Amino acid sequence: MSQPLDVPALVETLAPRVEDLLRRARARGASAAQASIGIERGLSATVRLGEVETLEYHHDRGLTLTVYCGHAKGTASTTDLSPEALEAALEAALAIARHTDEDPCAGLPDPQHLAREIPDLDLHHPWGLEAAEAVALAKRCEDAARAADPRIRNSEGATLSTHEGLHLYANTHGFLGHYPTSRHSLSCAVIAEDESGMQRDYWYDISRVPQALAAPEAIGEEAAARAVARLGARSLPTREVPVVFAAEVAAGLLRHYTSAVRGANLYRRTSFLVDSLGRQVFPEWLEMREEPHLPRALASAPFDSEGVATRTRTVVERGRVAGYFLNSYAACRLGMETTGNAGGIHNLIVTTGPLDRDGLLREMGTGLLVTELMGQGVNLVTGDYSRGAAGFWVENGEVQHPVEEVTVAGNLKDMFAAIEAVGADVDTRRAIRTGSICIGRMTVAGRPG
């Protein structure tokens, strides 16, 4: 891991191979074709109870080729980039296309949507760690957690991971683009114990830039503090109360919204937000915008996985749905244009208010602070929402005791409309950047009492 990927040399080698592959696809009867290459390598080290538990090196590469014979599609993949393997992939993709029914929406994106310029978003910051250095950093993290409080009795370990990669995409419209990336993370999970029982919690940080990661000791100490804070947790009687979703789980709540307005769910009509453009879904003060070109951000990209240019746009305006998340196929099915979201969301920024999480708790007064969600009880067709939760009971704006074994339930339509505030404590470690979210009323179901 001491030497970073030689991106110029890789592109000089791979770009001609891909262009030649696409030319040969056309020569053999394909009306259009596209190919993407991904190269990734990395190092992961896990330390548990002061000893090395796992040490892994990763070095992966692969090509995916898609050909179109009219509107019939065939796709083949290979991890071998030799000329012989590429030839075999081409033959396989053509054979599949020739035996596939036509789909009028199958094909490449409209050339007008392809990226004409590829901005440098500063996404590549390799970390030349040797194995011994990675182990030492993970050990510092776990040692800090275990030393933070005598009630930390066990550990699930600390893991340091560092990865870098190259994404290259080309198609027969003449587009060829590439960009390198890096991603580094450090995490720790520990178990606290006292006379009330045992509780587990964790903490982590992730960044494109290794120097931007929080100190190992800070991550370990936070993991320990979170585990200790959960000791003595108990359930609650069933009730309807305000709920604050802490920033680290609030992004997951909004991910249900982005899924509901994602192309595949819309054209299949498996979403409670079908035909929702212009519809009021959130309070009027709430807005969301997608910003794909934030330097160094984890979800930034100059183009999507189809070569479509990414762009800044407002997706929720004054609480109304202002845009969907579409790739070219979904856009065709809906009679719309691609939004450059093949492959996912690119930095969704949510309107925030002036209060941090503690400020939101003071404003809420009495209710539940959710810091962990469990289970998959979300029905996107109806919007019904029911998930296991843990967190803290709050009275008079102050945390009273930890809570476990409860369920928070409602309907996403009602929940989104009932958002009262979004905190300034924005979590930047995800594609959706939001602070803590306060919802005015939800059902909290626990043990009778």
C-alpha positions as CSV (number, residue, x, y, z in Angstrom):
1,M,0.0,0.0,0.0
2,S,3.0,2.3,0.1
3,Q,2.6,3.4,-3.6
4,P,-0.7,5.0,-4.7
5,L,-2.4,3.9,-7.9
6,D,-0.7,5.3,-11.0
7,V,-3.9,6.8,-12.5
8,P,-2.3,8.3,-15.7
9,A,-0.6,5.0,-16.5
10,L,-3.8,3.0,-15.9
11,V,-5.9,5.3,-18.0
12,E,-3.3,5.1,-20.8
13,T,-3.5,1.3,-20.7
14,L,-7.2,0.8,-20.2
15,A,-8.8,3.5,-22.3
16,P,-7.6,2.1,-25.7
17,R,-8.7,-1.4,-24.7
18,V,-12.2,-0.1,-23.9
19,E,-12.5,2.0,-27.0
20,D,-11.4,-1.0,-29.1
21,L,-13.9,-3.2,-27.4
22,L,-16.7,-0.8,-28.2
23,R,-15.6,-0.5,-31.8
24,R,-15.6,-4.3,-32.1
25,A,-19.1,-4.5,-30.6
26,R,-20.4,-2.1,-33.3
27,A,-18.6,-4.1,-36.0
28,R,-20.3,-7.3,-34.8
29,G,-23.8,-5.9,-35.1
30,A,-24.4,-4.0,-31.9
31,S,-26.3,-0.7,-32.5
32,A,-24.8,0.7,-29.3
33,A,-22.6,-0.3,-26.4
34,Q,-21.1,0.9,-23.1
35,A,-18.4,-0.4,-20.8
36,S,-17.2,0.5,-17.3
37,I,-14.0,-0.5,-15.5
38,G,-13.6,-0.4,-11.8
39,I,-10.2,-0.9,-10.1
40,E,-10.0,-0.9,-6.3
41,R,-7.3,-1.8,-3.8
42,G,-7.1,-1.4,-0.1
43,L,-6.0,-2.5,3.3
44,S,-8.2,-3.4,6.4
45,A,-6.9,-4.1,9.9
46,T,-9.0,-5.2,12.9
47,V,-7.7,-5.3,16.4
48,R,-9.7,-6.9,19.2
49,L,-8.6,-6.9,22.9
50,G,-5.2,-5.6,21.9
51,E,-4.5,-8.4,19.4
52,V,-4.6,-8.5,15.6
53,E,-7.8,-10.3,14.6
54,T,-7.8,-9.8,10.8
55,L,-5.5,-8.2,8.3
56,E,-6.8,-8.1,4.7
57,Y,-5.4,-6.7,1.5
58,H,-7.9,-6.0,-1.4
59,H,-7.0,-5.7,-5.0
60,D,-10.0,-6.0,-7.3
61,R,-10.6,-5.0,-10.9
62,G,-13.5,-5.7,-13.3
63,L,-15.2,-4.7,-16.5
64,T,-18.9,-4.7,-17.3
65,L,-19.9,-4.5,-20.9
66,T,-23.4,-3.9,-22.1
67,V,-24.4,-4.1,-25.8
68,Y,-27.7,-3.2,-27.5
69,C,-29.0,-4.8,-30.6
70,G,-31.8,-2.4,-31.3
71,H,-33.6,-2.3,-28.0
72,A,-32.4,-5.7,-26.9
73,K,-29.8,-5.7,-24.2
74,G,-27.0,-8.0,-23.2
75,T,-24.6,-7.6,-20.3
76,A,-21.4,-9.5,-19.4
77,S,-18.7,-9.0,-16.8
78,T,-15.2,-10.1,-16.3
79,T,-12.5,-9.6,-13.6
80,D,-9.8,-10.5,-16.2
81,L,-8.9,-7.5,-18.4
82,S,-6.7,-9.5,-20.9
83,P,-7.6,-9.3,-24.6
84,E,-8.9,-12.9,-24.5
85,A,-11.2,-12.3,-21.6
86,L,-12.5,-9.1,-23.1
87,E,-13.3,-11.0,-26.3
88,A,-15.1,-13.6,-24.4
89,A,-17.2,-11.0,-22.5
90,L,-18.1,-9.4,-25.9
91,E,-19.3,-12.7,-27.3
92,A,-21.3,-13.4,-24.2
93,A,-23.0,-10.0,-24.2
94,L,-23.9,-10.2,-27.9
95,A,-25.3,-13.7,-27.5
96,I,-27.5,-12.5,-24.6
97,A,-28.7,-9.5,-26.5
98,R,-29.7,-11.7,-29.5
99,H,-31.9,-13.9,-27.3
100,T,-33.5,-11.1,-25.3
101,D,-36.8,-9.4,-26.0
102,E,-36.7,-5.8,-27.0
103,D,-37.5,-3.1,-24.5
104,P,-38.2,0.3,-26.1
105,C,-36.5,2.1,-23.2
106,A,-33.3,0.0,-23.3
107,G,-30.4,2.0,-24.7
108,L,-27.8,4.6,-24.0
109,P,-28.6,8.0,-22.5
110,D,-29.3,10.8,-24.9
111,P,-25.9,12.3,-26.0
112,Q,-27.0,15.8,-25.0
113,H,-27.0,14.7,-21.3
114,L,-23.4,13.3,-21.3
115,A,-20.7,15.2,-19.4
116,R,-18.8,17.5,-21.7
117,E,-16.4,18.6,-19.0
118,I,-15.2,16.5,-16.1
119,P,-14.4,18.7,-13.1
120,D,-11.6,17.7,-10.7
121,L,-13.5,17.3,-7.4
122,D,-10.4,16.4,-5.3
123,L,-11.7,12.9,-4.5
124,H,-8.3,11.0,-4.6
125,H,-6.2,11.1,-1.4
126,P,-4.4,7.8,-1.1
127,W,-2.9,6.8,2.2
128,G,0.3,4.8,1.9
129,L,-0.2,2.9,5.1
130,E,1.8,-0.3,5.8
131,A,0.1,-3.1,7.7
132,A,2.0,-2.3,10.9
133,E,0.9,1.3,10.9
134,A,-2.7,0.3,10.3
135,V,-2.7,-2.1,13.2
136,A,-1.1,0.5,15.4
137,L,-3.8,3.1,14.6
138,A,-6.6,0.5,15.3
139,K,-4.9,-0.5,18.5
140,R,-4.7,3.2,19.7
141,C,-8.4,3.5,19.0
142,E,-9.4,0.4,20.9
143,D,-7.0,1.1,23.8
144,A,-8.6,4.5,24.3
145,A,-12.1,3.0,24.4
146,R,-11.1,0.3,26.9
147,A,-9.4,2.7,29.1
148,A,-12.1,5.4,29.0
149,D,-14.3,3.8,31.7
150,P,-14.0,0.8,34.1
151,R,-17.4,-0.3,32.9
152,I,-16.0,-1.1,29.5
153,R,-15.6,-4.9,30.0
154,N,-15.3,-6.2,26.4
155,S,-14.7,-5.2,22.9
156,E,-15.8,-6.1,19.4
157,G,-12.7,-4.4,18.1
158,A,-11.5,-1.4,16.2
159,T,-11.1,-1.5,12.4
160,L,-9.0,0.8,10.1
161,S,-9.8,0.6,6.4
162,T,-8.2,2.5,3.5
163,H,-9.2,2.1,-0.1
164,E,-8.5,3.8,-3.4
165,G,-10.0,3.2,-6.8
166,L,-10.4,4.3,-10.4
167,H,-13.7,4.4,-12.3
168,L,-13.6,4.6,-16.1
169,Y,-16.7,4.6,-18.3
170,A,-17.1,4.8,-22.1
171,N,-19.9,4.4,-24.7
172,T,-20.4,4.4,-28.4
173,H,-21.7,8.0,-28.3
174,G,-18.0,8.9,-28.1
175,F,-17.9,9.5,-24.3
176,L,-14.9,8.4,-22.3
177,G,-14.5,9.7,-18.8
178,H,-12.7,8.6,-15.6
179,Y,-12.0,9.8,-12.1
180,P,-10.0,8.3,-9.1
181,T,-11.3,8.1,-5.6
182,S,-10.2,7.3,-2.0
183,R,-12.1,6.4,1.1
184,H,-10.7,5.9,4.6
185,S,-12.4,4.9,7.8
186,L,-11.8,4.0,11.5
187,S,-14.4,2.5,13.7
188,C,-14.6,1.0,17.2
189,A,-17.3,-1.1,19.0
190,V,-17.2,-1.9,22.7
191,I,-19.4,-3.4,25.4
192,A,-20.1,-1.8,28.8
193,E,-21.3,-3.8,31.8
194,D,-22.7,-3.1,35.3
195,E,-25.2,-4.6,37.6
196,S,-28.0,-3.7,35.2
197,G,-26.5,-5.8,32.4
198,M,-24.5,-5.2,29.2
199,Q,-24.8,-2.7,26.4
200,R,-23.0,-2.3,23.1
201,D,-22.3,0.8,21.1
202,Y,-19.8,2.1,18.5
203,W,-18.5,5.1,16.8
204,Y,-16.6,5.8,13.5
205,D,-15.3,8.4,11.1
206,I,-14.9,8.3,7.4
207,S,-13.3,10.6,4.9
208,R,-11.7,10.9,1.4
209,V,-8.7,12.5,3.2
210,P,-6.8,10.5,5.8
211,Q,-5.7,13.6,7.7
212,A,-9.3,14.7,8.1
213,L,-10.2,11.6,10.1
214,A,-10.9,12.1,13.8
215,A,-8.0,11.1,16.1
216,P,-8.1,7.3,17.0
217,E,-8.4,8.2,20.7
218,A,-11.4,10.5,20.1
219,I,-13.2,7.8,18.2
220,G,-12.5,5.2,20.9
221,E,-13.6,7.5,23.7
222,E,-16.8,8.3,21.9
223,A,-17.6,4.7,21.4
224,A,-17.0,4.0,25.1
225,A,-19.1,7.0,26.2
226,R,-22.0,5.9,24.0
227,A,-21.9,2.3,25.4
228,V,-21.7,3.5,29.0
229,A,-24.6,5.9,28.5
230,R,-26.9,3.0,27.5
231,L,-26.4,1.1,30.8
232,G,-29.6,0.8,32.7
233,A,-31.8,1.1,29.6
234,R,-35.4,0.2,30.0
235,S,-38.6,0.1,27.9
236,L,-41.5,2.6,28.0
237,P,-45.2,2.2,28.2
238,T,-46.9,2.7,24.8
239,R,-47.6,6.4,24.1
240,E,-47.7,9.1,21.5
241,V,-44.9,11.7,21.9
242,P,-42.5,13.9,19.9
243,V,-39.5,12.0,18.6
244,V,-36.0,13.4,17.8
245,F,-34.0,11.2,15.4
246,A,-30.3,11.9,16.1
247,A,-28.3,13.0,13.1
248,E,-26.6,9.7,12.8
249,V,-29.9,7.9,12.1
250,A,-31.9,10.8,10.6
251,A,-30.3,10.3,7.2
252,G,-31.8,6.8,7.1
253,L,-35.2,8.4,7.7
254,L,-34.8,10.6,4.7
255,R,-33.5,7.8,2.6
256,H,-37.0,6.4,2.7
257,Y,-38.1,9.6,0.9
258,T,-35.4,9.3,-1.7
259,S,-36.3,5.7,-2.3
260,A,-40.0,6.7,-2.7
261,V,-39.1,9.2,-5.5
262,R,-36.5,6.9,-7.2
263,G,-37.3,6.0,-10.8
264,A,-37.7,2.3,-10.4
265,N,-40.2,2.6,-7.6
266,L,-42.1,5.3,-9.6
267,Y,-42.5,3.6,-12.9
268,R,-43.3,0.3,-11.2
269,R,-45.9,2.2,-9.1
270,T,-44.5,0.7,-5.9
271,S,-44.2,4.0,-4.0
272,F,-46.6,6.0,-1.9
273,L,-45.2,9.1,-3.7
274,V,-46.2,8.1,-7.3
275,D,-47.1,11.2,-9.4
276,S,-45.9,13.4,-6.6
277,L,-44.1,16.2,-8.5
278,G,-45.3,19.5,-7.1
279,R,-47.0,17.8,-4.1
280,Q,-46.6,19.2,-0.6
281,V,-44.8,16.5,1.4
282,F,-42.7,18.4,3.9
283,P,-43.3,21.7,5.8
284,E,-43.0,24.8,3.7
285,W,-39.7,25.8,5.3
286,L,-37.9,22.6,4.4
287,E,-35.8,22.3,1.2
288,M,-33.4,19.8,-0.2
289,R,-30.8,20.3,-2.9
290,E,-28.4,17.9,-4.5
291,E,-24.8,19.1,-4.8
292,P,-22.7,16.5,-6.7
293,H,-19.6,18.7,-7.1
294,L,-18.7,19.3,-3.4
295,P,-14.9,18.9,-3.2
296,R,-13.8,15.9,-1.3
297,A,-17.3,14.9,-0.3
298,L,-18.1,11.2,0.0
299,A,-21.0,11.2,-2.6
300,S,-19.5,13.6,-5.1
301,A,-19.1,12.5,-8.7
302,P,-18.5,14.5,-12.0
303,F,-20.8,12.1,-13.9
304,D,-23.1,9.2,-13.0
305,S,-22.6,5.5,-13.9
306,E,-24.0,6.2,-17.4
307,G,-21.7,9.1,-18.2
308,V,-24.5,11.7,-17.6
309,A,-23.3,15.0,-16.2
310,T,-24.2,15.5,-12.6
311,R,-25.5,18.9,-11.6
312,T,-26.7,21.0,-8.7
313,R,-30.5,21.0,-8.4
314,T,-33.3,21.6,-5.9
315,V,-35.2,18.4,-5.3
316,V,-37.5,19.7,-2.5
317,E,-38.7,23.3,-2.7
318,R,-40.8,24.9,0.0
319,G,-41.7,21.4,1.1
320,R,-42.9,20.3,-2.3
321,V,-41.4,17.5,-4.5
322,A,-39.4,19.4,-7.1
323,G,-37.4,16.5,-8.6
324,Y,-37.1,12.8,-8.8
325,F,-34.0,10.6,-8.9
326,L,-33.8,9.0,-12.3
327,N,-31.4,7.1,-14.5
328,S,-32.0,7.1,-18.3
329,Y,-34.1,4.0,-18.3
330,A,-36.5,5.2,-15.6
331,A,-36.7,8.6,-17.2
332,C,-37.8,6.9,-20.5
333,R,-40.4,4.8,-18.7
334,L,-41.8,8.0,-17.1
335,G,-41.6,10.1,-20.2
336,M,-39.1,12.4,-18.5
337,E,-35.3,13.2,-18.7
338,T,-32.6,11.6,-16.7
339,T,-31.5,13.5,-13.6
340,G,-27.9,12.0,-13.5
341,N,-28.7,9.6,-10.7
342,A,-27.7,6.3,-12.3
343,G,-25.7,4.8,-9.4
344,G,-27.2,6.8,-6.6
345,I,-27.6,10.2,-4.9
346,H,-24.9,12.8,-4.9
347,N,-24.8,14.8,-1.6
348,L,-28.3,15.6,-0.6
349,I,-28.2,18.8,1.5
350,V,-31.2,19.4,3.9
351,T,-32.3,22.7,5.3
352,T,-31.2,23.1,8.9
353,G,-32.2,25.4,11.7
354,P,-30.1,27.2,14.3
355,L,-30.4,24.6,17.1
356,D,-28.1,21.6,17.7
357,R,-29.4,18.3,19.1
358,D,-29.4,19.5,22.7
359,G,-31.3,22.6,21.5
360,L,-33.9,20.4,19.8
361,L,-34.3,18.4,23.0
362,R,-34.9,21.6,25.0
363,E,-37.5,22.7,22.4
364,M,-39.2,19.3,22.4
365,G,-39.5,19.2,26.2
366,T,-40.7,15.7,26.7
367,G,-40.3,12.8,24.3
368,L,-37.9,10.2,22.8
369,L,-34.4,10.7,21.4
370,V,-33.7,7.9,19.0
371,T,-30.0,7.0,18.5
372,E,-30.4,3.5,17.0
373,L,-32.9,1.9,14.7
374,M,-33.3,-1.8,14.0
375,G,-35.3,-3.9,11.6
376,Q,-36.7,-3.3,8.2
377,G,-40.3,-2.4,8.9
378,V,-40.9,0.1,6.2
379,N,-43.5,-0.4,3.4
380,L,-42.8,2.0,0.5
381,V,-46.1,1.2,-1.2
382,T,-48.2,2.4,1.7
383,G,-45.7,4.5,3.7
384,D,-46.2,2.5,6.8
385,Y,-43.3,2.8,9.2
386,S,-42.5,0.6,12.2
387,R,-38.9,0.0,13.4
388,G,-37.3,-1.1,16.6
389,A,-35.4,1.7,18.4
390,A,-33.1,2.6,21.2
391,G,-32.2,5.9,22.7
392,F,-33.1,8.1,25.6
393,W,-36.2,9.4,27.3
394,V,-36.3,13.2,27.7
395,E,-38.2,15.3,30.1
396,N,-38.1,19.1,30.5
397,G,-35.5,19.1,27.7
398,E,-33.1,16.9,29.6
399,V,-32.1,13.2,29.1
400,Q,-33.6,11.2,32.0
401,H,-32.6,7.6,31.2
402,P,-31.6,5.3,28.3
403,V,-34.4,3.4,26.5
404,E,-34.4,0.0,24.7
405,E,-36.9,-2.5,23.4
406,V,-39.4,0.0,21.9
407,T,-40.8,0.5,18.5
408,V,-41.4,3.8,16.8
409,A,-44.3,3.8,14.3
410,G,-46.3,6.0,12.0
411,N,-46.8,6.6,8.3
412,L,-44.1,8.3,6.3
413,K,-46.6,10.8,4.8
414,D,-47.6,12.0,8.3
415,M,-44.0,11.8,9.6
416,F,-42.6,14.0,6.8
417,A,-45.4,16.5,7.2
418,A,-44.9,16.6,11.0
419,I,-41.2,17.5,10.9
420,E,-40.8,20.5,13.2
421,A,-37.1,21.2,13.0
422,V,-33.8,19.9,11.5
423,G,-30.8,20.5,13.7
424,A,-27.6,22.3,12.9
425,D,-25.6,19.2,14.0
426,V,-25.1,18.0,10.4
427,D,-23.6,14.5,9.9
428,T,-21.4,14.7,6.7
429,R,-20.4,11.0,6.7
430,R,-23.3,10.0,4.3
431,A,-24.8,10.8,0.9
432,I,-27.7,12.5,2.8
433,R,-26.4,15.4,4.9
434,T,-28.8,16.3,7.7
435,G,-28.9,17.2,11.3
436,S,-31.1,15.7,14.0
437,I,-34.8,15.7,13.0
438,C,-37.7,16.4,15.3
439,I,-41.1,14.9,14.4
440,G,-44.0,16.4,16.3
441,R,-45.8,13.1,17.2
442,M,-45.2,9.4,16.7
443,T,-46.4,6.2,18.4
444,V,-43.8,4.8,20.7
445,A,-44.7,1.2,21.6
446,G,-43.0,-0.6,24.5
447,R,-43.9,-3.0,27.3
448,P,-47.1,-2.2,29.3
449,G,-46.4,-0.3,32.4
